[in-house]
Amino acid sequence: MISVDEARTRILAGLRPTAAEIVPLAAAWGRVTAQPIAARLTQPPLDVSAMDGYALRGPDGVVGAVLAVVGAAPAGHPWPGTLGSGEALRLFTGSIIPDGADAILLQEDATRAGEHVTVNEAVVARRHIRRAAQDYSCGEILVPAGKLLNARDIGLIAAGNHPWVAVHRRPRVAILATGDEIALPGEPIPPGGIVSSNSHALAALVQSCGGDAVVLPVAPDDSAAIAAAATGARSCDILVTTGGASVGEHDLIQSALAPAGLVVDFWKIAMRPGKPLIHGALGGVPLLGLPGNPVSSLITAILFLLPALRVLSGLPGAPPPTSHAVLGADLPANDHRADHLRARLVTDSAGNTAVSAFTRQDSAMLRLLAESNALILRPPHAQAAKSGEIVPIIRLDHLGL
């Protein structure tokens, strides 16, 4: 068995970002830029007023001065002349500063009477003026390649005059659940069978990370059926299977896909839950064979599929971020496998936050995982931990899961 860190490194090593595609800016939120985005214009293009008021020459802005108002220049309507001594031009926020002016008299510091304005507060040259290129210049990089676009980025790109953006294509993830005993929600359940949750949970996880899930039909425990179903992944960026990853006589993923060219890198990880996990490639498509237990399937997806989706999307393949929390209940010593305990992080009325693992950690108990908002990370051979100690955690709620 290999460690969690080594497994993640080996999984990510063979992945590359998807190709670029051009999308409308309105559809670019949550996508990753495939190339740098440079400004197509200078902002502001010229010196503009930052306030409502009057443009004037600095020496004219003394208290008591009475200036002739020669016109007005609303934003978008520049005044064509040159401002002379003793003159003022009515401006508004965003108005172009006319030639000859280098100061702004604020509206609230002036008294207007007909076509004249009186200075009530001394002005300071260049104050309240936004200089040309104060924000950025034409050709300057606004957003680098490999940036996950948020609303602020979208606004900046729009201001830079880009209606279209080059982003990495959404990763396509084929999901194949296997097993005679499983049925999809709403279908007849075979005797002794269960309803499959893995395909839906994994599809939701993929979508939450900006990928497109391709849910393949459930394959029974039959080598030919599994091999036939897996052909649906040929146009995808990664194939994720659930079930059939162990060594029982009905665990058929490896034997069923070997004739189709499956090359296995590893299939055991020193972790709990989720020891049996296959990593390899099928006809050039990376394969991640997750365990069939629903809790094991989701936790291994969090640890390995999420970073893989980041790489495919054009981002660094970082593991899920960890933080630390105060332990709310004692934990026993751990064995040789890294443990990922389903837990609740709770803040009391006094503002104290503590994390406590659920008493039962059975990998088939999906309800406890749904009620968890954190995983407590227990390294191999960790000593017993007492309430009040600090432990590392993964915040599931911060992952949007």
Secondary structure as UniProt FT lines:
FT   HELIX           4..13
FT   STRAND          20..24
FT   HELIX           25..27
FT   TURN            29..30
FT   STRAND          32..33
FT   STRAND          37..38
FT   STRAND          48..49
FT   STRAND          53..56
FT   HELIX           58..60
FT   TURN            63..64
FT   STRAND          66..73
FT   TURN            75..76
FT   TURN            85..86
FT   STRAND          87..91
FT   TURN            93..94
FT   STRAND          103..106
FT   HELIX           107..109
FT   STRAND          110..113
FT   TURN            114..115
FT   STRAND          116..119
FT   TURN            125..128
FT   STRAND          129..130
FT   TURN            132..133
FT   TURN            138..139
FT   STRAND          141..143
FT   TURN            145..146
FT   HELIX           151..159
FT   TURN            160..161
FT   STRAND          164..168
FT   STRAND          172..178
FT   TURN            180..181
FT   STRAND          182..183
FT   TURN            185..186
FT   TURN            191..192
FT   STRAND          194..195
FT   HELIX           198..208
FT   TURN            209..210
FT   STRAND          212..215
FT   HELIX           223..230
FT   HELIX           231..233
FT   TURN            234..235
FT   STRAND          238..242
FT   TURN            249..250
FT   HELIX           253..257
FT   HELIX           258..260
FT   STRAND          262..269
FT   STRAND          271..272
FT   STRAND          276..282
FT   TURN            283..284
FT   STRAND          285..290
FT   HELIX           294..300
FT   HELIX           301..305
FT   HELIX           306..313
FT   STRAND          322..327
FT   STRAND          338..347
FT   TURN            349..350
FT   STRAND          353..357
FT   TURN            363..364
FT   HELIX           366..371
FT   STRAND          374..378
FT   TURN            380..381
FT   TURN            387..388
FT   STRAND          390..395
FT   HELIX           397..399
//
